[in-house]
């Protein structure tokens, strides 16, 4: 059986097509488009232009999936929609324009799924995994393949760039401001234990 998974992220919208057989899956295709949804946020809400950009990519992916005869696909969003104030309206608009339902992942779910994907089929004795995205960063502590603690930070590379960088590349002062912001944010967090 073939199925598609679409990740609506703060920077990219990514499609992966898998073949699923006997409790294992094999990636067949990976396609993504840089949309930069975080850049479409104004006053805490995703703009209509941002919704149209997401819908355009989803429709392109639907066409590709139909060409590949993949009828089952699953769409989820992370900080791209979790971090805006009009999440429900955006999800309704996406459904109205594409017929696609979007599942919104919590930061905790995103951390767990990131860990499962990163360690699938690989030894994971003990450590700390970091998944740095466009709008959020998930940290997962683990031991013997078991998650021991998680935290989801509402900060990623796109959100930091938007907040602190005025040009193409960050100046030394802007880099210092980013480091100070990240350090202060980490100081206020504690890992939740599973």
N, C-alpha and C positions, 0 to 999 in steps of 0.2 A: 504494500500500500504506500502511496506517496501522499505527503501532506506539506503544506507551507506554513511557515511561522513568520509573522511580520512584527518587528519591534519599532514602534514610533518613539524615537528618542529626541532629545533636545537639539541634537546636531544632525543626525542622519535618520532616515527611515530605511530599515534593512529587511530584506526578504531572504529566508533560507528555505530551500526545498529539501525534504528528507525522504528517504525510502525507509519504511519501518517494517522490519521482518523479525519474527521470533524474539521479542524482547530486546531488540537492538535497532539502532537507527544509523543510517549512513547519509551524510550530506551530499546532495547531488548538485546544488546550485546555490550560490550566494551572490545576491545583487543588492546594492544600496545606492541611495541618492542623498547627497548632502542638501538638506532643506533648511537647516538652521532655525527650527521652530522657536528656540529661545529668543532669537532676534525679532520675532513677530509679537513679542509680549509688550503691551503698553499699559501702564498703570495697573499691573498685576493680572491683566486679562490677555488671552490670545486673541489677536485681531481676526477679522473676516479674511484678510489676505493670508494669514497663517493657516486658517482652516482650509481655504482654497488650495494652498500649496500642499497640505497633507492629503487632501482628497485627490488631487491630480496624480500624486505618486501612487496612492492606493489603487486608483483606477488603472494606471499603467501596470501595476503588479497583478491586478485581476486579469487583465488581457494576457499577460505572460503566463499566468497559471492556467488559464483556459487553453492556450496554445500547447501547454505541456500536459494537458488533460489531468490537471490536479484540481479536484473539486473541494477537497477539505483544506481549509486554512484557518489559522488562528491569529488574531491581531491583538496585541497588547501595547500599552503605553506606560512609560515610567515617569520620570520627573518632568518630561515635556508637558504632560497634562496634570500631573499631581501638583505641580508648583504654580498653577494659574487659578484665579478665583472663579472662572467660568467653565470649569471642567465639565459639568453636566451638559451645558449648552453646546460645548464643542463636540462632545461625544454624540449628542443628538443630531447635530449638523452633519457629522461624518456619516452617521447611519442614514440620514435622509438623502445625502448626495451619492453615497456609494452602495448602500444596502449592507454595509459591514458594521458589525457590532465590535466595539473596542472594550477590552477588559483593562481596567486601571490597576496596576500593581502597587501595593504598598511598598514602602522602603524596605520593610522586613522581608517581604516576598521577593523583591528584587535582589536583595543580598543573598537569600537562600538559592534562588535560581542561578544567579551568577556563579556562586560557589559550585553548584551541581554541574553546570556546564563546563567550568574551568577544570574540574577534577575528574570528569567522566573518563573512566578507563585508565586513570593515572593514580599512582600512589600518593596519598596525602597524609603523611604521618602526623605532623603538627606544624602550625604556623599561623600567619595572618595573611589573608588575601585581601587585596584592594582592587575594587572595580571603579575606576575614575571615568565617569561619563561626562556628557556635556552639561547636565544640570544637577547631577547628584554624584556622590561618592559613597560606595558601600564598603564597609570593613567587616570581614568575617574571620573570627578566631576559630580554629578547628584542631582536633586531636584525633588521630586514628580514623580519619575520614568522617568524623562526626562534628557538626557545628557546635561550638561551645558558647559563642557569643557573636552578636551582630550589632552594627550601628549603621544608620543611613544618614549621611550629612547632606543638607540642602545646599550643596555647592559643587560645581563641576568646572571643567575647563572653559566652556562657553560662558557660563554665568560669571566666572571670575574675570574673563577677558572683557565682557561687556561692562562690568562694574568698575574695573580698575585701569584698563588700557585705553589710551586716547589715540594711538597711532596703529601702525601695522605690527610692530614689535614692542614689547614692554620695555620702558626705560629702567634703569637701576632703581630709581625711586619707586616706580610702579611695581617692580618685582619685590621690593621690600614691603610695600603695602599688601601685596598678595600673601607673602609669607606671614606677615603679622596677623592678617585676617584669618588665615588657615590655622595658625597656632592658637589664636584666641578661640576659634570655633572648636578645635580639638580639646582645649582645656575644659570646655563646658560639657563635654560628652562623656558618657560612660557606656561601655559595651553592655548590651542586655544579654543575659545568660539564658541559653535554651534549656 
